[in-house]
Amino acid sequence: MDRHWTSLFSDLDVKVQADAPLGPLTWFGVGGCADALVTPRSPEALAELVRRCRHNQVRVRVLGSGANLLVDDAGVEGVVISLADPSFTSLEVNTEGGIELMKVGAGHDLMKLVTECARRGLAGIEGMTGIPAQVGGALAMNAGGRYGEIGDAVHAVAIVRPDGALRVYAKSELHFAYRHATLPEGVIAWATFSMREENPVEVRARVREYMAYKQSVQPMSNSAAGCMFKNPVDPGTSQRVSAGKLIDDAGLKGHRVGKAFISDRHANFFTCEPGARTDDLRELVRVAQSAVRERTGLGLETEVVFWSRHGDGA
Ligand SMILES: Cc1cc2nc3c(=O)[nH]c(=O)nc-3n(C[C@H](O)[C@H](O)[C@H](O)COP(=O)(O)OP(=O)(O)OC[C@H]3O[C@@H](n4cnc5c(N)ncnc54)[C@H](O)[C@@H]3O)c2cc1C
């Protein structure tokens, strides 16, 4: 493979790993390598990296915690950016006009952030309890569930655009919807959230309650992502219906392809055993989609993001 472009980073403050296995960096634990996994060590290095990639037509993808990601067995071309460096995991809290504004680096771990906010008595993002993510990945997906979505608490999002410029977007310029965020193209670098001061005991109690609920309904396995599919809208009622129930009703709980299988606890959770291939999971997706379509006429759209050399998407 022609990788003359890796020399593009030699003078930048970045860590570069060529032919980097991505499987171990995702919750599914499967999939091939990135041509290059690049970890910038400063916001300036990130901006210049993104600018040079665009200038040299090198494809850029961003890796968060890999909790919603399935990488093709053949891996992906170009550069995968990791924001694991401490320069992207900062946390600052300021009070402006009585509103607590919290500024968080996109590489910050969301679950640690929830715990830290509860400890400080900051309410607003505790609905994210138990959702594995980096803050950037949670924003890109508008992660959430029964207790709210991350977009609810957003105040502004800073994005490194493909030309390397950092632009800050107020919430009014962005659109958050069910498991979807319409954000300008680029790498989310940090975000601010509107928080409320509350008694830490009460915030912590909510975190415990939400975690107990999540553990009671979802298998928190580390060889699965979250829900494989978004809940589809039933055109008859205009309401979302549970994709897990549709798959369950199609008799597919526990269904297996190779070393991948549908959880017998929650039919929207697809999981795999050691030695599984991404193709096993892909096939399982197709089986579930066609069984549900045949039974109900409803189409299932994947919530999990698929990365492939042949184009992203299931
Ligand atoms: C056990 C388990 C339970 C889960 N429960 C839930 C749940 O209750 N609700 C829910 O919504 N999700 C849930 N998920 C799915 C997952 O936690 C979310 O989708 C989360 O937002 C993924 O974040 P991530 O950092 O892991 O992103 P990744 O999986 O690494 O990436 C997802 C997408 O975000 C993009 N991205 C990541 N970082 C950035 C960035 N800085 N800038 C631009 N784009 C970026 C990636 O390029 C990719 O397109 C669960 C997953 C697991 C494994």
The ligand as a MOL file (V3000), in Angstrom:
LIG
                    3D

  0  0  0     0  0            999 V3000
M  V30 BEGIN CTAB
M  V30 COUNTS 53 58 0 0 0
M  V30 BEGIN ATOM
M  V30 1 C -22.5760 -1.7370 26.8520 0
M  V30 2 C -22.9930 -0.5870 26.0090 0
M  V30 3 C -24.1260 0.1610 26.3400 0
M  V30 4 C -24.5140 1.2370 25.5530 0
M  V30 5 N -25.6330 1.9580 25.8950 0
M  V30 6 C -25.9880 3.0320 25.1620 0
M  V30 7 C -27.1340 3.8260 25.5390 0
M  V30 8 O -27.8100 3.5580 26.5270 0
M  V30 9 N -27.4410 4.8980 24.7520 0
M  V30 10 C -26.6960 5.2420 23.6490 0
M  V30 11 O -27.0100 6.2420 22.9940 0
M  V30 12 N -25.6290 4.5070 23.2720 0
M  V30 13 C -25.2660 3.4190 24.0040 0
M  V30 14 N -24.1930 2.6650 23.6130 0
M  V30 15 C -23.4720 3.0180 22.3840 0
M  V30 16 C -22.3110 4.0020 22.6190 0
M  V30 17 O -21.9990 4.0790 23.9820 0
M  V30 18 C -22.6610 5.3930 22.1040 0
M  V30 19 O -23.0400 5.3840 20.7450 0
M  V30 20 C -21.5000 6.3780 22.2650 0
M  V30 21 O -21.9280 7.6580 21.8820 0
M  V30 22 C -20.2730 5.9740 21.4400 0
M  V30 23 O -19.2220 6.8590 21.7740 0
M  V30 24 P -17.7130 6.4870 21.4490 0
M  V30 25 O -16.8360 7.5420 22.0170 0
M  V30 26 O -17.4330 5.1030 21.8620 0
M  V30 27 O -17.7160 6.6130 19.8750 0
M  V30 28 P -17.1420 5.5820 18.7980 0
M  V30 29 O -17.9230 4.3180 18.8870 0
M  V30 30 O -15.6800 5.4840 18.9020 0
M  V30 31 O -17.5280 6.3530 17.4640 0
M  V30 32 C -18.8920 6.5310 17.1070 0
M  V30 33 C -18.9750 7.6330 16.0520 0
M  V30 34 O -18.6220 8.8840 16.6490 0
M  V30 35 C -17.5840 9.4990 15.8850 0
M  V30 36 N -16.7100 10.2620 16.7860 0
M  V30 37 C -16.1230 9.8320 17.9270 0
M  V30 38 N -15.4000 10.8200 18.4810 0
M  V30 39 C -15.5300 11.8950 17.6660 0
M  V30 40 C -14.9950 13.2270 17.6730 0
M  V30 41 N -14.2140 13.6690 18.6530 0
M  V30 42 N -15.3160 14.0520 16.6410 0
M  V30 43 C -16.1290 13.6260 15.6410 0
M  V30 44 N -16.6530 12.3930 15.5700 0
M  V30 45 C -16.3580 11.5340 16.5780 0
M  V30 46 C -16.8370 8.3390 15.2310 0
M  V30 47 O -16.0950 8.7620 14.1120 0
M  V30 48 C -18.0000 7.4280 14.8860 0
M  V30 49 O -18.6350 7.8640 13.6910 0
M  V30 50 C -23.7760 1.5880 24.3980 0
M  V30 51 C -22.6120 0.8520 24.0710 0
M  V30 52 C -22.2370 -0.2250 24.8650 0
M  V30 53 C -20.9890 -0.9860 24.4970 0
M  V30 END ATOM
M  V30 BEGIN BOND
M  V30 1 1 1 2
M  V30 2 1 2 3
M  V30 3 2 2 52
M  V30 4 2 3 4
M  V30 5 1 4 5
M  V30 6 1 4 50
M  V30 7 2 5 6
M  V30 8 1 6 7
M  V30 9 1 6 13
M  V30 10 2 7 8
M  V30 11 1 7 9
M  V30 12 1 9 10
M  V30 13 2 10 11
M  V30 14 1 10 12
M  V30 15 2 12 13
M  V30 16 1 13 14
M  V30 17 1 14 15
M  V30 18 1 14 50
M  V30 19 1 15 16
M  V30 20 1 16 17
M  V30 21 1 16 18
M  V30 22 1 18 19
M  V30 23 1 18 20
M  V30 24 1 20 21
M  V30 25 1 20 22
M  V30 26 1 22 23
M  V30 27 1 23 24
M  V30 28 2 24 25
M  V30 29 1 24 26
M  V30 30 1 24 27
M  V30 31 1 27 28
M  V30 32 2 28 29
M  V30 33 1 28 30
M  V30 34 1 28 31
M  V30 35 1 31 32
M  V30 36 1 32 33
M  V30 37 1 33 34
M  V30 38 1 33 48
M  V30 39 1 34 35
M  V30 40 1 35 36
M  V30 41 1 35 46
M  V30 42 1 36 37
M  V30 43 1 36 45
M  V30 44 2 37 38
M  V30 45 1 38 39
M  V30 46 1 39 40
M  V30 47 2 39 45
M  V30 48 1 40 41
M  V30 49 2 40 42
M  V30 50 1 42 43
M  V30 51 2 43 44
M  V30 52 1 44 45
M  V30 53 1 46 47
M  V30 54 1 46 48
M  V30 55 1 48 49
M  V30 56 2 50 51
M  V30 57 1 51 52
M  V30 58 1 52 53
M  V30 END BOND
M  V30 END CTAB
M  END
